[in-house]
Amino acid sequence: MKRRDLIRSAGLGLAASAVAAPAIAQSAPKVQWRLTSSVPKVLDAIFGANELVSKYVSEATDGRFVIQNFAAGEIVPGLQALDAVQNGTVEVAQTPLYYYTGKDPTFACFTTMPFGLNARQQNAWYYHGGGRELQDAFLAKYNLVGFLGGNTGTQMGGWFRREVKDLSDFKGLKFRIGGIAGQVVAKLGVVPQQIAPGDIYAALEKGTIDACEWVGPYDDEKLGFVKVAPYYYYPGWWDGGPTMNVVVNRGKWNELPRSYQAIFEAATAYANADMLAKYDARNPAALRRLVGAGAQLRPFPQSFLDASWTATNELYAELSARNAEFKKVIDALIAFRNEEYLWWQVGEYPYDGYMIRARSRG
C-alpha cells in the first residue's frame, strides 16, 4: 500500500509540475529589449540611469527581462532616438522630449520649459498634478508610452567664448541651445543651434558656434568646454528642472506582463530620483575644479533675463494660438507653477536665503 501510495503521489507531483511549468513560462516570459540613448556613455550620471533600470529589471525578473543599453550613435544618432522607438527599431529610448519640438512644441512641456518648473516641481506635476495624464494622452498619438527617467536639477546658462555684458551682445550670437528655448532667444537676435551632445565641443572649438549650454559642472567638466570657452554663465532659465524622459514603443509595452510593467516603472522611478541626487552631490566639487581650471563665473545680464521672460510669454501665446494641444498642456503647467511658487516663497526661499546668509557669516 505504501509503495502504491508513493507512486501515486509521485505521479501527481509530476503532473502538477507539468502544469505549473508552462504557467510560469507564460507569466514570466523571456523578453529582451534594446534601449538607445541620446547621450554618450561619458555622461555617466545620465547614461548610468539606463544601467540602473536594466539592473533592477533583470534582478527582479531573475534575468528573464533584459534591456541592452546603447549610447548615442551606436544604433541611431542621438536626435533620432524617439523616431527609433516610434518605428520599432528599438523598444525604448532615453531622450529629452524637448529635442522633438520640430514635430510638435508640446513635446517640450514634458521635459522642461523656459521659466517653468524646478526639478521637485516637475516631479510633483507629473506624479500628482495631472502631468502624467496629459503626457500619456499626447504620446499615445505617436505610438509611445512615457516615464520619468532622471533630472539634472537647474542647469547652468552655458559656456561663452566671449563675455556678454548686455542684451545687445547676444545679437547674432550662434548659441547651441535646445528645445523651446531656442525659439525664445531667437526673438532676441540669437541664432540658435541644435547639436547633439557628442558634437558640441568640436563645434565650439572650431568657432562654428559662439556659445553652448549643456547641463552643469559635473557633465560640463567631462566635456571640456572650459578649454575653449572660459565664460561660464548662470542661471539656465530654460532648464529649471529638465527631465530625462524614457519612452517605450506602445505596442511592445502592451505585450509585457503586468508584473514586468510594474517592475519597469518602479525601476525608472528609482533612476529618476537617483540621477538628481548624483548631480546635487557631484556638482559642487566639479564647479570648484572648473573655476580652478580657468572658468570665469558670470551671472546673465539683467537685461537679458528680463527680455527673455517677456519673449517667453510672447512665444507661449503665439504657440497656443495655433496649437490647441500645446495650449492645453502649457496652461495646466503654468497654473501648477504659479501655485507652487506661492508655497515656495513662504517655505523654501526664506530657508534657503537664511542658510546662504548664515554660511557667509561662518
Secondary structure, 3 states (H helix, E strand, C coil): CHHHHHHHHHHHHHHHHHHHHHHHHHHCCCEEEEEEECCCCCCHHHHHHHHHHHHHHHHHCCCCEEEEEECCCCCCCHHHHHHHHHCCCCCEEECCHHHHCCCCHHHHHHCCCCCCCCHHHHHHHHHHCCHHHHHHHHHHCCCEEEEEEEECCCCCCEEECCCCCCHHHHCCCEEECCCHHHHHHHCCCCEEECCCHHHHHHHHHHCCCCEECCCCHHHHHHHCHHHCCCEEEECCCCCCCCEEEEEEEHHHHHHCCHHHHHHHHHHHHHHHHHHHHHHHHHHHHHHHHHHHCCCEEEECCHHHHHHHHHHHHHHHHHHHHHCHHHHHHHHHHHHHHHHHHHHHHHHHHHHHHHHHHHHHHC
